[in-house]
Amino acid sequence: MILKIKVKPNSRKQEIEKIEGENYKISLKSKPKDNKANIELLKLLKKHFNVESKNIKIIKGLKSRNKIIEVK
């Protein structure tokens, strides 16, 4: 499954909001520094979709707010 995600780092709370289809808006507590926001994003998605870490990866947008994620 391919997800299109808009990330909002440095928020007050963690939140996953499904917009439509495979589009999500995700708020993260971490700052986008030293890859911390990406790590928090992957942990949050792992918990939300109940899959292992090796089955989630960022395909595009490693340093962008707009990301494409693959979940197996």
SVG drawing of the C-alpha trace seen along z (x, -y; Angstrom):
<svg xmlns="http://www.w3.org/2000/svg" viewBox="-12 -23 33 30">
<polyline fill="none" stroke="black" stroke-width="0.4" points="0.0,0.0 1.3,-3.4 0.4,-6.4 0.7,-10.1 1.4,-11.9 1.6,-15.6 3.7,-15.9 3.4,-18.7 6.4,-18.5 6.8,-20.2 3.1,-20.0 1.7,-19.8 0.2,-16.3 0.6,-13.3 -2.3,-12.8 -3.2,-10.9 -5.9,-12.3 -7.2,-10.5 -8.1,-13.0 -9.3,-10.8 -8.2,-7.4 -4.5,-7.0 -3.9,-10.6 -3.1,-11.4 -2.2,-14.5 0.0,-13.6 1.1,-15.8 4.3,-14.9 5.8,-16.2 9.4,-15.9 11.3,-18.6 12.6,-17.9 16.2,-17.8 18.6,-14.9 15.9,-12.7 13.9,-12.6 10.5,-13.5 11.0,-10.7 11.7,-8.2 8.7,-9.3 6.6,-9.1 7.6,-5.5 7.0,-4.4 3.5,-6.0 2.6,-4.4 3.9,-1.0 1.6,-1.2 -1.4,-2.5 -1.2,0.1 0.0,2.9 3.0,3.9 6.7,4.6 9.4,1.9 10.9,3.7 7.5,3.4 7.4,-0.4 9.8,-2.7 9.9,-6.2 10.1,-6.1 10.2,-9.9 10.4,-13.1 13.0,-12.2 13.6,-15.9 10.2,-17.2 6.9,-17.6 5.2,-15.8 6.2,-12.1 5.3,-8.9 5.4,-5.9 5.2,-2.2 3.5,0.1 3.7,3.9"/>
</svg>
